Every structure is written in C-alpha cells, then in structure tokens.
C-alpha cells in the first residue's frame, strides 16, 4: 500500500494518508496545498533536482514531504491565517516541476490567486496588478502614489439575478490616506456597470467580510442527466471467501482477508456509491432460502486490521455500507445470515459528480451552478454535503442534502446562473459535497457546477492601523480572454508635521508630499522612536529653503519588512538631495547644494603632512559619458527617463542613452522637475568635481560629512595660509610672509572659528607679514601661549586658487588625539548651476 506523510510545520503532528498506485507524483503534489519550498523523500531517499516528478507511485512506495515556508512576517497579519495564500501556489522544486505544473499557471487568473511577490506593485512598474504579497511588509506609502492595492483574501463571487458579482478586499497601505481616482486599469471604476467601492480607514468597522476559499477541484464539471447512466463498470473486485458478514442497524459490514483487488475501494474517497453482491440465508414460511442478493449502497468506511503477529501477520479489510437500497435488500429480513461464500464489490460510472473536498474549515458553503437551458426548462439537482475528518472520510451523522432547480424562467434558450448558499448543521469544519442531476439532459438542457466556496463570515471587523478598500464589480458574462486584476487608485498619505514657531510636533494628520514630513512620521509614528533624537530644526530649515516644492517631494511605497529604519530614512531624504549624519545620538541633516561660506577653514598651520594625498581624474570619473536617470511618470505610472550627454561642449539633454552612462534610479520621484534637477546635478558633478584629497587636520570640533571646508593644497605655494597676529583698523598682521601676484583675496576666521570673507586683499608697504582688507569688525583670537591657544586663521590666494581650495567632506575619522582625517572631494558652485 502506497502511503505519504507531510510535516507542515516543525514540531506539528504529521499528516498521513494513502497514495493511489499509478498516480503521478506531480498531480498529487499539486493538490496538497504546500508552500513554495519543500523537501521530498521517496522511500527514505531525498529527491534531487534531476528527479522526474512525473514518476508514478508504486504499491509499496512511501513519500515524505517536509513543508518549509519562508519569510514569515509583515502582511501575514492581514491575510487569512486559516488558509494562507501560499497554499494555492504551485510547488517550487525543480525546472521539471515547474514545467509539469505549468498548467496551473495558465488557468483562469480570476480563479487562481497570484503568486506571492516581494516588491509592492506600486514600485514594480511593469505589468502592475493586484497580488497577494505573502509574509511581506504591508505597503507603507508616502506622498502621492498610484497604488495597486494588495489582495488580502481570495476573490469571492456570487450570482445575483443571473449576473456575476465579484468582491475583492485589498490593503491600500499602513496608515491613513486621502483616496481619489479609483480605476480599473485606465477606466474610472464607477463608470463600469455594477461596480462600486468602499474605503475603510484605520479603526473603521467593516460590518461583514465573507472569506471565501475555493474548492480547487471544482472547475466547470458537467452534471449528466439520468439518461446518461450507461451502467459501465468503473471498478470491480470479487472474492469467493469472506471472514465475516454482519447485517444490523440498517448497515452491512463485510470482513475479508486483505486482497489487492480490493485496494482501490480501501483507498477510495468515502462516501462511495457502489453495488455489492453477497450470499445470504434466511427463513421463509416455505423453508430456508439461500441466494445471492444485489444491494445498492454507500461505502462509508474501510479499515485495515491484523492478528497482531510480529512476522507475517494476517491482515483484514472491513467494509461498511449504509443507505442500502434495491429490491433484493428490501425483501431480505434483518435476521438473514450473511454466508462466507461470496462477495463482489462494484463501482459504476453513474451520474453523481464528486465528491469535492474543502481545504479549510468553514461554517457556510456556496455552490455556483449554471445551465444552458431551453425556455422554461427545469434543471433539478440534489446537492449532498457532509463533514469529513483528516483522512477525508465522512463524519457519521453529518450528511445533508438540498434540492435546487437550475431553471430557465425565460422563453428562449439561454445560459442561467445560480448561487445556492447553505449553513451546515455540523458547524465549522471541513466539508465535502457531491451533486446529482435528477432529470434527463439533452442538447437543449445541460447543467454545470462552475465553482464552490467554503465560507467563513467575519462580523464587525476592525483594522486599527491599515486602510483597506472593498471593490465589487459586475463581471462580463462571456469574457473574451483572461485578464489580470488592475484595480488602482491615487493614494496620498496623511502624516504629522512640525510647528516651526513653537518647535513642537503637530500631530494633526494632513496630506503631505514633503520629504521632511515623511521623515518625521516614519520616525515617530511608524518606528516609535524618540523625537528628541531628530534634529527637526535643521530638517525643516532645509525643507523650507527649497524654493520649488517639487524638489522636496517624496512619493514612494516601502514594502520590505526587513528594511531598516536608517535605510528608509536615507531613501526618503535622497529624493530631496538630503543626507544624514549622527552627531552623538541625534540624527541631523544636510543637503547637497550650493553654500555661501565654508563651514571651516584650515591652514597649513593646523594640517599634517602624514596621511596627506591628492587624486585627480584625467577623464570623467569611471569613464562615464553621461547620465541615465529613471523616475516614475505620474501620468502613465511607468518609468520615464532623462538622458544627459557629457562631452567637450559641456552637458546637453538627448533622447537616447549614451554608451557608458551613469545610471541612477531615483526612488520616490514622481515629477519631471525633481528628476531633471537631479540628473543635471550629477552631470555637472562629473565635469566639475574631479579632484579628491585626504588630509589630517588639528580640530577638536567634529567635522561632519557633507560640510564644505576650505583647505589648501599642501604643495601649492600660491595658496598662502597661516594665522593672524593682530589687527589695526583694516590692517591685518600675519604669521607668514605674503607674496602678492595680481588680484588677491582673503578669507579669515573669527574668535569662534566662523568663516569671514571673502575680501579683496592688498599688500602693506614695508611689511611682508601684513595685508589690508575692507572687512567689518569682528573678534579675533590672537595667540598668546596662555589663554588663547587657537588663533584666528587667514587664507590668501587669487580668486581661482581660492575657489580650488573648497571641498566637500565625504568622511571624517576622529583619531582620538584632537586630530581628524578628512576625505574630501572637490566642491564648485558650477555643480549647482541648475538649482
């Protein structure tokens, strides 16, 4: 006897059962509701990637299946946990497996759920559709996004007045949103016949959610009429000796020695409608009668027992039949003796369709039937259902039935559609059902079971942190082709903000596309972090300084539950050309933009020769000859591109990508202004920032990444630096001799180390250690060796030389001895010409 066992979760009880000899492994796997990752062992040997899963089971095979779900977390809280979506995905085992299961991927996409995916379809801009993203992060949308909501349960449909209505429940995103422009693909949803939608904001009560779980094995089977019962034998077995026969309580039990001919009936799904022949003896007024009788009945159970011997035990099959019918059994008294001489068991093809089995427990059943019926014709059908145990055997006493009529009430030949709903008395459990048409069929009268759903009803449901949408549409009766779900809407996130006047958080939720509001909301409301660890004054000062609001927009969907908070903050800021620094335990911000004055001035007097080095790129960095930047076009909701070319004539916008372009994907950008601004910035940087320098400086205050500093080339004598020794009016005295050549300019630092300049500098006749400059009054630090240890510094050079001493700090490494090693890149105002 072929058997199987499934370990669905580590430590959980194993599911065990029987396999049908001759059945293909791939067909059996396809029906087991497994995750995408499984380990298989056949007869104790682990199957490798080259194993042909078209293999047909032998009578003594044993298959072990270890189900290995991956990446639990995130959206699982929304998806129905009693029947996770991944149970409907095809098995992911080998290339052969995928090829063999291809048929499951090309079926009716309205019936078969989409395969679980990682990235939100809001970001995956090719072939956007509504999918169930199993165990992934819920969509966390910021700004304004064209959203394709995530399915949180299977599609559920029903027929009302001969029309099919499909209902979807979908997750828009974590948080609260303003919703507008609800569409199916490019069409307004409300313009479609019978279509409607309802938005449920966080905390709102959803009155009723019908959770439907499709019977996977129901797929439009025809229900034959009584006239189609041919009496053809489907399976038959006989034996000339039985161990014991019992007739009592309206049931007959037959015990035989285990016989391979009866394996089919032992393994068959019960209840099974059969005919059997037995030999009986009973008394009549005219004497004892012994004869074979033929009985119609239902095989409700089959058990295997043995005599307990360790070696070569004797094994017995015991078959139990109920619902006994037929003239022979009616005429046979209950006191009849079942003789041990003969037993024959037969299954005919018959007209009963099913049984079909639910994958999950449910409290309701919906049956969807249709028929091509002539005018006024009836289509009587008896639907039987019953509860089943883990082995799919009937639970005694749970069988019920309902007589329905798939009738055409019109006067013409037409297709008719019905949904019949029942609430079984057995309560919430797994069910099986079968159907039988109870009149004749004809060319003008054919009936079908289209689908069936196991239904659980949830009442007064609340999702406290998520915005959902319920969509109901009237589906086309005879669709011309399979199509994806393409429900979409414009979602704009409601977020908290910052009061610049009071310096306090404004917790009123408002629609905003600002990157600064997105940073604050993600930090405080989503990540639940201490707001005091954010430098909000700097963050919002940067946001307020951006002249064009479009340059500060952030429109994006976070969907990866494993993405760190720091990474999310960086992605938000990057859209606005903003970066972050940790100063102690406070997160502060800076923007890659033109600066009026450097943050610090260094001279040779507080620089060291060790660690000093400079680099210069003779060609464009990495050989780039242009920029290719992609962003999201808000009109088409597809990727759009900006191509720039860098050549000897400068930077220009072109229509195609250059041969070796720097590619940039600007996450969170959904407007041309922001995209073009970033593309030109990067192109100008290629041209204008070719130098790099590493230098060790004496500085007790931490120099932060992103700061612009003035720092000389240690080898360039045209860049004259030193410290100030005093001031008399507009005459400044220096520590070093000065050489004036052409127009010279000076920058200086005050007593606090702040930058002052730049001023036109002139020589002082008779004093090589002095210059004059028309500078406003400011305090100087004059070194005296006692109270003043760090004097004010000066920097004198020509205008071009002075410009070449400006650098952007890429990194700063404290050395533990009041020195820092700075990695610098060339700064130029020309980089920001397009701001």
C-alpha positions, 0 to 999 in steps of 0.5 A: 500500500502506497502511503505519504506523510507531510510535516507542515510545520516543525514540531506539528503532528504529521499528516498521513494518508494513502497514495493511489498506485499509478498516480503521478507524483506531480498531480498529487503534489499539486493538490496538497496545498504546500508552500513554495519550498519543500523537501521530498523523500521517496522511500527514505531517499531525498529527491534531487533536482534531476528527479522526474516528478512525473514518476508514478507511485508504486504499491509499496512506495512511501513519500515524505514531504517536509513543508518549509515556508519562508519569510514569515512576517509583515502582511501575514497579519492581514491575510487569512491565517486559516488558509494562507495564500501560499497554499494555492501556489504551485510547488517550487522544486525543480525546472521539471516541476515547474514545467509539469505544473505549468498548467496551473499557471495558465488557468483562469487568473480570476480563479487562481490567486497570484503568486506571492511577490516581494516588491509592492506593485506600486514600485514594480512598474511593469505589468502592475496588478493586484497580488497577494504579497505573502509574509511581506511588509504591508505597503507603507506609502508616502506622498502621492502614489498610484497604488495597486492595492494588495489582495488580502483574501481570495476573490469571492463571487456570487450570482445575483439575478443571473449576473456575476458579482465579484468582491475583492478586499485589498490593503491600500497601505499602513496608515491613513490616506486621502483616496481619489481616482479609483480605476480599473486599469485606465477606466474610472471604476464607477463608470463600469456597470455594477461596480462600486467601492468602499474605503475603510480607514484605520479603526473603521468597522467593516460590518461583514467580510465573507472569506471565501476559499475555493474548492480547487477541484471544482472547475466547470464539471458537467452534471449528466442527466439520468439518461446518461447512466450507461451502467459501465463498470468503473471498478470491480473486485470479487472474492469467493471467501469472506471472514465475516458478514454482519447485517444490523442497524440498517448497515452491512459490514463485510470482513475479508482477508486483505486482497489487492483487488480490493485496494482501490475501494480501501483507498477510495474517497468515502462516501462511495456509491457502489453495488455489492453482491453477497450470499445470504440465508434466511427463513421463509414460511416455505423453508430456508432460502439461500441466494445471492442478493444485489444491494445498492449502497454507500461505502462509508468506511474501510479499515485495515486490521491484523492478528497482531503477529510480529512476522507475517501477520494476517491482515483484514479489510472491513467494509461498511455500507449504509443507505442500502437500497434495491429490491433484493435488500428490501425483501431480505429480513434483518435476521438473514445470515450473511454466508462466507461464500461470496462477495463482489464489490462494484463501482459504476460510472453513474451520474453523481459528480464528486465528491469535492473536498474543502481545504479549510474549515468553514461554517457556510458553503456556496455552490455556483451552478449554471445551465444552458437551458431551453425556455422554461426548462427545469434543471433539478439537482440534489446537492449532498454535503457532509463533514469529513475528518483528516483522512477525508472520510465522512463524519457519521451523522453529518450528511445533508442534502438540498434540492435546487432547480437550475431553471430557465424562467425565460422563453428562449434558450439561454445560459442561467446562473445560480448561487445556492448558499447553505449553513451546515448543521455540523458547524465549522469544519471541513466539508465535502459535497457531491451533486446529482442531476435528477432529470434527463439532459439533452442538447437543449438542457445541460447543467454545470457546477462552475465553482464552490466556496467554503465560507467563513463570515467575519462580523464587525471587523476592525483594522486599527492601523491599515486602510483597506478598500472593498471593490465589487464589480459586475463581471462580463458574462462571456469574457473574451480572454483572461485578464489580470486584476488592475484595480488602482487608485491615487493614494496620498498619505496623511502624516504629522508635521512640525510647528516651526514657531513653537518647535513642537510636533503637530500631530494633526494628520494632513496630506503631505508630499514633503520629504521632511514630513515623511521623515518625521512620521516614519520616525515617530509614528511608524518606528516609535522612536524618540523625537528628541533624537531628530534634529527637526530644526535643521530638517525643516530649515532645509525643507523650507529653503527649497524654493520649488516644492517639487524638489522636496517631494517624496512619493514612494511605497516601502514594502520590505519588512526587513528594511531598516529604519536608517535605510528608509530614512536615507531613501526618503531624504535622497529624493530631496538631495538630503543626507544624514549624519549622527552627531552623538545620538541625534540624527541631523541633516544636510543637503547637497547644494550650493553654500555661501561660506565654508563651514571651516577653514584650515591652514597649513598651520593646523594640517599634517603632512602624514596621511596627506594625498591628492587624486585627480581624474584625467577623464570623467570619473569611471569613464562615464559619458553621461547620465541615465536617470529613471523616475516614475511618470505620474501620468502613465505610472511607468518609468520615464527617463532623462538622458544627459550627454557629457562631452567637450561642449559641456552637458546637453539633454538627448533622447537616447542613452549614451554608451557608458552612462551613469545610471541612477534610479531615483526612488520616490520621484514622481515629477519631471522637475525633481528628476531633471534637477537631479540628473543635471546635478550629477552631470555637472558633478562629473565635469566639475568635481574631479579632484579628491584629497585626504588630509589630517587636520588639528580640530577638536570640533567634529567635522561632519560629512557633507560640510564644505571646508576650505583647505589648501593644497599642501604643495601649492605655494600660491595658496598662502595660509597661516594665522593672524597676529593682530589687527589695526583698523583694516590692517591685518598682521600675519604669521607668514610672509605674503607674496602678492601676484595680481588680484588677491583675496582673503578669507579669515576666521573669527574668535569662534572659528566662523568663516569671514570673507571673502575680501579683496586683499592688498599688500602693506608697504614695508611689511611682508607679514601684513595685508589690508582688507575692507572687512567689518569688525569682528573678534579675533583670537590672537595667540598668546601661549596662555589663554588663547591657544587657537588663533584666528586663521587667514587664507590668501590666494587669487580668486581661482586658487581660492575657489580650488581650495573648497571641498566637500567632506565625504568622511571624517575619522576622529583619531582620538588625539584632537586630530581628524582625517578628512576625505574630501572631494572637490566642491564648485558652485558650477555643480549647482548651476541648475538649482 
